[in-house]
Amino acid sequence: MVSDDDHGITLKAVEDTLGLIAPHIARTPVVEWSGPEMRAILPGSRVHAKLELFQRSGTFKARGALSNVLRLSAEQLRAGVTAMSAGNHAVAVAYAAKAAGTSAKVVMQRSANPARVDLARALGAEVLMADDGPSGFEMVAGIASAEGRATIHPFDGVATVLGAATLGLEMHRQLGDLDVLIVAIGGGGLAGGVSAITKRLNPECLVVGVEPVGADAMHRSFRSGRPERLEGVDTIADSLAPPMTERLPFTLCRNNVDRLALVTDRELAQAMGLIFRELKLAVEPACAASTAALPALAEELSGARVGLILCGSNIDRETYDRYCQLGEDRLRP
């Protein structure tokens, strides 16, 4: 259902945002996934994967970061930007700052994947480390206050969501109308933006949002009818593990996501293995979430034209190997 209360996430606004960020992003490819394992999971269906892991910075978050940074005034650009992140958002903000000719000072959790820390630094960001999320956000608030830097939120705010929505618009232009679209949910910015534009372009499309069992803030928010905060998270999909959602992404998901699905760490790891075997791609757990949900949805998706968003992947080889060992057996219907 398309809501009239989608907070400015209109087709024109998304088209304008895509025009704004287009010089600095890749038009990531889509592929038809027709390997024997996928055909066994979804017999009779046509499955298309949007390979957003090939986005510049390695993650869809470049779209939202650019949408924010490229709207800053000349005075704000002189001051620079800051952000708090478990990993991929910091990389995206570093990339966006470099593209806009400004500086980035980002705070990352000490648990962040080392590949993401190294990449943020390689893109020119000054990286500070925090023990946990709450202390990290306090550090960012202090940096913004002391240095006048603009704070770029990882999943909240209209500019961030409009950036994420450009992925949905681009995918629709590549594939036309789909019967089903499956997208991962962390804080809800990606799912909120993609689902809002998808429902405007193709109201009959079934949109499924996928969360890890150990980071189910959106599930809990749907049940209570308001944004919820978790006391803790426990999942290998650290990119999908903010301990909360916020009002805007929650509202967009509530209005436009038809169904929520939960996946376990084992299912995420099994999906990582499937993606490696059939698409020849080594991905992080969050990137595999949409694939991991397929067996539980198999009966409903039979014969459908299905789109999967592979949302990004920045991971080191040692961590990738360790996670894949969790799912050595195959993902099955």
Summary of the structure (lengths in Angstrom):
residues: 333
radius of gyration: 18.4
end to end distance: 29.0
largest distance: 58.4
contacts: 1309
relative contact order: 0.17
helix: 50%
strand: 17%
